[in-house]
């Protein structure tokens, strides 16, 4: 993993800005460049997908209202594709309703910023997302729960030797539960520690992610226990 802009010394980190408002994209590119990042830009979902797939940037700023392929659909594509699923995505959108935030996070976005936004706040969220990604790589290890193997160095999950494809948020949620095996984690705790800050997101978002993880794990999904009135814990039968 490359070192982030002015977060630490080393190779400059790259940020893909996928935004159809060209003036805003140019402004973001200018400001991010001043912060020490290399910026790649695209102005529609199709070219954005091609850009991220080919260049594999360290982070994606993604507008939700894009031509050709919407930001929501593009986020889904990036989170399903193994080469790009570990790249953090911050959604940029004029939509402020809670349902839009929920949809953005449920398709795998790591954060959500509503226009008009403070540039200072956006830069802070970028740094938090990049630090979190670097920290996860530095702490790489293997987590084992029955037939479930989680290789945190490669963000790779297998069940009985078969790879399980998870979105970034699903993966982080599974790791949080596996790392705290046997301990009950409340929904509020999971929202803070998996999403990185208090998003204002309804706790039903946690429940829907848990449901999808259980489905993807098959019979091993039973390792994730619901503790009624509190939250969830993970332990073998």
C-alpha positions in Angstrom: 0.0 0.0 0.0 1.4 3.4 -0.9 1.9 6.1 1.7 -0.8 8.8 1.7 0.0 12.3 0.5 1.1 14.3 3.5 0.1 11.5 6.0 3.6 10.0 5.7 6.6 10.0 3.5 6.9 7.8 0.5 5.1 7.3 -2.8 2.3 9.7 -3.5 -1.2 8.2 -3.1 -3.7 8.5 -6.0 -7.3 9.5 -5.8 -9.9 9.0 -8.5 -12.5 11.7 -8.8 -15.6 10.5 -10.7 -17.8 13.6 -11.0 -19.9 14.8 -13.9 -19.7 18.5 -12.8 -16.5 19.3 -14.6 -15.9 22.6 -12.6 -16.3 20.7 -9.3 -14.0 17.9 -10.5 -11.4 20.4 -11.5 -11.7 22.2 -8.2 -11.3 18.9 -6.3 -8.3 17.9 -8.4 -6.6 21.3 -7.7 -7.2 21.2 -4.0 -6.2 17.5 -3.6 -3.1 18.2 -5.7 -2.2 20.9 -3.2 -2.5 18.3 -0.4 0.0 16.1 -2.1 -2.3 13.6 -3.9 -2.2 12.6 -7.5 -5.6 13.0 -9.0 -7.3 11.0 -11.8 -10.6 12.2 -13.1 -13.6 10.8 -15.1 -17.0 12.4 -15.8 -19.3 9.5 -16.3 -19.8 6.0 -14.7 -18.5 4.0 -17.7 -15.2 5.9 -18.0 -15.0 6.0 -14.2 -15.2 2.2 -14.0 -12.5 1.8 -16.7 -10.3 4.3 -14.9 -10.5 2.6 -11.5 -10.2 -0.9 -13.0 -7.0 0.0 -14.9 -5.3 2.4 -12.6 -6.3 0.9 -9.2 -6.2 4.2 -7.2 -5.9 4.3 -3.4 -9.3 5.9 -2.9 -12.4 6.9 -5.1 -14.5 10.0 -4.7 -17.7 9.0 -6.4 -20.7 11.2 -7.4 -24.0 9.4 -7.1 -25.7 11.1 -10.0 -23.6 10.1 -12.9 -24.5 9.6 -16.6 -24.2 6.2 -18.4 -23.7 4.3 -15.1 -25.0 5.7 -11.8 -22.7 6.1 -8.8 -24.7 3.4 -7.0 -24.3 0.9 -9.8 -20.6 1.8 -10.2 -20.0 1.3 -6.5 -21.6 -2.1 -6.8 -19.4 -3.1 -9.7 -16.2 -2.0 -7.9 -17.1 -3.8 -4.7 -17.8 -7.0 -6.6 -14.6 -7.0 -8.6 -11.8 -8.6 -6.7 -9.1 -6.2 -7.9 -11.0 -3.1 -6.8 -13.2 -4.3 -3.9 -10.6 -3.2 -1.3 -10.4 0.4 -2.6 -12.3 2.8 -0.2 -15.1 4.7 -1.8 -16.5 8.1 -0.5 -19.8 9.0 -2.1 -20.4 12.7 -3.1 -24.0 13.6 -3.7 -26.6 16.4 -3.5 -29.0 13.9 -2.1 -29.4 14.3 1.7 -32.3 12.0 2.5 -31.5 9.2 4.9 -32.6 6.5 2.4 -30.0 7.7 0.0 -27.3 7.5 2.7 -28.5 4.0 3.5 -28.4 2.8 -0.1 -24.9 4.3 -0.6 -23.5 2.5 2.5 -25.4 -0.7 1.8 -23.7 -1.1 -1.7 -20.3 -0.9 0.0 -19.4 2.8 0.1 -17.1 3.6 3.0 -18.3 7.1 3.6 -20.9 9.6 2.4 -20.5 13.4 2.0 -23.5 15.6 1.0 -23.1 18.6 -1.3 -22.4 21.4 -0.6 -19.6 20.1 1.6 -16.7 21.6 3.5 -13.4 20.9 1.7 -11.7 20.7 5.1 -14.2 18.0 6.2 -13.8 16.1 3.0 -10.0 16.1 3.3 -10.3 14.8 6.9 -12.6 12.0 5.8 -10.2 11.0 3.0 -7.3 10.9 5.5 -9.3 8.7 7.9 -10.3 6.3 5.1 -6.7 6.0 3.9 -5.3 5.6 7.4 -7.8 2.9 8.1 -6.8 1.0 5.0 -3.1 1.3 5.8 -3.7 0.1 9.4 -5.7 -2.9 8.2 -2.8 -3.9 5.9 -0.2 -3.4 8.7 -2.3 -5.6 11.1 -2.6 -8.5 8.5 -3.2 -11.9 10.0 -5.3 -15.0 9.6 -8.6 -15.2 11.5 -10.2 -18.7 11.8 -13.7 -19.6 12.8 -14.5 -23.2 12.0 -14.4 -23.5 8.3 -14.2 -19.8 7.8 -10.7 -18.4 7.1 -10.1 -14.6 6.9 -6.8 -13.5 5.4 -6.7 -9.9 6.5 -3.5 -9.3 4.5 -5.3 -10.0 1.3 -8.8 -9.2 2.4 -9.6 -12.7 1.4 -12.4 -14.9 2.9 -12.9 -18.6 2.3 -15.4 -21.2 3.6 -14.3 -24.8 3.2 -11.6 -23.5 0.8 -14.1 -21.7 -1.5 -13.6 -17.9 -1.9 -16.5 -15.8 -0.6 -16.9 -12.4 -2.2 -17.9 -9.7 0.2 -18.2 -5.9 -0.1 -15.7 -3.8 1.8 -18.3 -3.0 4.5 -19.4 -6.7 4.8 -15.7 -7.7 5.1 -15.0 -5.1 7.8 -18.2 -6.2 9.7 -17.2 -9.9 9.5 -13.7 -9.1 10.7 -15.0 -7.0 13.7 -17.1 -10.0 14.8 -14.4 -12.5 14.2 -11.8 -10.5 16.1 -14.2 -10.2 19.1 -15.3 -13.9 19.0 -17.7 -14.6 21.8 -18.2 -11.0 22.8 -21.4 -9.1 22.1 -21.0 -6.1 19.9 -23.8 -3.6 19.9 -25.2 -2.1 16.7 -23.9 1.4 17.8 -20.4 -0.1 18.3 -20.5 -1.7 14.9 -21.7 1.6 13.2 -18.8 3.5 14.9 -16.1 1.0 14.3 -17.0 -0.5 10.9 -18.3 2.7 9.2 -15.6 4.7 11.0 -17.8 7.5 12.5 -21.3 8.1 13.5 -23.2 8.2 10.2 -26.7 8.8 11.5 -27.5 5.6 9.7 -30.4 3.5 11.0 -29.3 0.4 12.9 -31.3 -1.6 10.3 -28.3 -1.1 8.0 -26.3 -3.3 10.3 -29.0 -5.9 10.3 -29.2 -6.0 6.5 -25.4 -6.4 6.2 -25.5 -9.2 8.8 -28.2 -11.0 6.8 -26.2 -10.8 3.6 -23.0 -12.0 5.3 -24.9 -15.0 6.8 -26.2 -15.9 3.4 -22.8 -15.7 1.7 -21.2 -17.8 4.5 -23.8 -20.6 4.0 -24.1 -23.0 7.0 -21.2 -21.1 8.6 -23.5 -18.1 8.8 -25.0 -19.7 11.9 -21.7 -18.7 13.7 -23.1 -15.1 13.8 -25.5 -15.0 16.7 -28.2 -12.4 17.3 -28.3 -11.2 20.9 -31.8 -9.8 21.1 -31.9 -6.3 22.4 -28.2 -5.8 22.2 -26.4 -6.7 18.9 -24.4 -9.6 17.5 -21.6 -11.9 18.4 -19.6 -14.6 16.5 -18.8 -18.0 17.9 -18.6 -21.6 16.7 -21.5 -23.9 17.4 
